[in-house]
Amino acid sequence: MFRTVFLSTVCACAMFAQPATPNASMVRFDVKAIDKAADPCKDFYQYACGNWLKGNPIPADQARWGRFNELDERNKLALRAVLEEAAKPEAGRDRVTRQIGDYYAACMDEKAIDTRGLAPLMAEFDRIRQLSDKSQLAAEIAHLHRIGVATLFGFGSGQDFKDSTAVVAQLDQGGIGMPDRDYYLKDDPKSVELRQNYVAHVQRMFELAGRNPDIAKAYAATVMRMETALAKGSLDNVSRRDPEKIYHPMKRADVAALAPAFQWEPYFASTRAPDFQAIVVSSPEFFKAIDRQLRDTPLEDWKIYLDWHLLHSEAPLLPSAFLKENFEFYGRTLTGASEMRPRWKRCVGFTDNQLGEALGKRYAEKTFGAAGKERTVKMVHALEKALGEDIEKLPWMTAATKKEALVKLQAITNKIGYPDNWRDYSSVEIKRDDAMGNGFRADQFEFQRQLNKIGKPVDRLEWFMTPPTVNAYYDPQLNNINFPAGILQPPFFDNAIDDAVNFGGIGMVIGHELTHGFDDQGRQFDPKGNLKDWWTPADAKEFQQRAACVDDEYASFTVAPGVHINGKLTLGENTADNGGARVALMALMNTIGKAVKKIDGFTPEQRFFLSFGQVWCSNDREESLRLQVATDPHSPPKFRVNGVVQNMPEFQKAFSCKVGQPMAKANACRVW
């Protein structure tokens, strides 16, 4: 479960919604995207992306529209083709085809969903209504967790931070409906307005569920009061980036001491977790806050709270009126989108989320070739070699720590394209006429799959992204880098284009993920994935000083009126961007030697930086930027580009920039 905190990705892909009208002609690297009226030494992002930005306004159903979206759209179209073919009710379909096809068909049957109304949820509402004592809450919350309703807290499994061979039970904070704790606690006008909008949204959802306006208003106030109390007990997102702050190993009995008002043994029994004694708690203070809530809050208020989280969780598969209201807050208000995505795109996303490796297998069969994988593997080796050279030449690191860093680098493994062993969903019952039930059963399968890991050996071959995902990640506990087939396409990787462009695209992504092994989080884990300090005190101090430079630099960037990047929240990603670009350029030059041949009038170094810049081209709504800065460890695209190049003398040389110009910082930051 904590893996979601420390899975270090290259992009905030969850923030990049699917596009409405793709511009396929601009998917590849294209010099026509360049705004030659701009000065690359003043604003390289505008220079690299200016014409693309002009020609690609944000579709109405999107919060932002960038190069990731273009590729994600191509993948969605490919997945749609797979699913529409699989959904044809032909007798000869194999099990996997039938599962993904019937899941998609049920999701797409909007008329049937509207006709049934709230009927698919009535049994769940009845369970909540029949609670007669607060001691029964634990078993009901366990039931909700099993069917995918994220309420009150999270329970699952994960590698032990200090014994990477062990899978242990884990408890994490949760239970709120807005994106982050700070949405409940900050007192600036925008935050106050968002809270008012959220309460109004909760009220309207209760009204749609049949409550009269006065009762619905009172219910919404109850939800806000209870969620605010949980938010006050929660760790902030910067603290959660520090593994030491969310690692509290305990005995099973210790959890009961944290929150004695909660019936833990009935909860664990009802989740059907295997027997365990060791458990890791992310935030003990949060569970103390739960205990206070249980003592102070009447049972009827708890029923309201659970009703809300059930409604909220299942809104995507409820009738149209609920869908529209859900979009009004989570789409329009939070991200600025003015239209909902077409239903087929949402249903493709749901299928990928709940039956991801079944759908991913079909996707990989149709789209991923051996030649691309072979060339990607060669690039990975080139990047690893370059990072090794970078570590050896670092002037600020002592020999003892360099030796340990090189051991860790050599221990990094990589996974390319898709899993060696595909997940088996045969136990998941999928019905062609039961969209919500399919969701419940798929979530129940995944919840149980996670619990079944407790006490068993770590599966080092498991993937945590599906093959079509346009993203990549580094896992510090497994010490590996992972590149799904979805990202191994233009504009990131193009088997028909020159090395400079590929190293600026997928090469930078590879370098980014490798550098995550040595950012402010990754550096705390040893080669085997254990939370262990392998740094000398002097080197640790030097790292922190250099990281502080990156923190301060990005914190100075303004993304919207009065809104700055959170330098501490984004420190790991910014460090990886800077290190990844530098290492990727080193690997390119090692690969091509002293070649100076120009293509389209640009040197290899210039094409490298242009490719790097163009993969981040993105138009963003202000609401989306505000949400990203509040919740996301990735900086907005413009600053991922300009923040990197202004720290690179290699860029300044490539474009003949003079020190003191905006893209030629006099006191550049550098960690790796």
Order of alpha helices (4+ residues) and beta strands (2+ residues): alpha-beta-alpha-beta-alpha-alpha-alpha-alpha-alpha-beta-beta-alpha-alpha-alpha-beta-alpha-alpha-beta-alpha-alpha-alpha-alpha-alpha-alpha-alpha-beta-alpha-beta-beta-alpha-alpha-alpha-beta-beta-alpha-alpha-beta-alpha-alpha-alpha
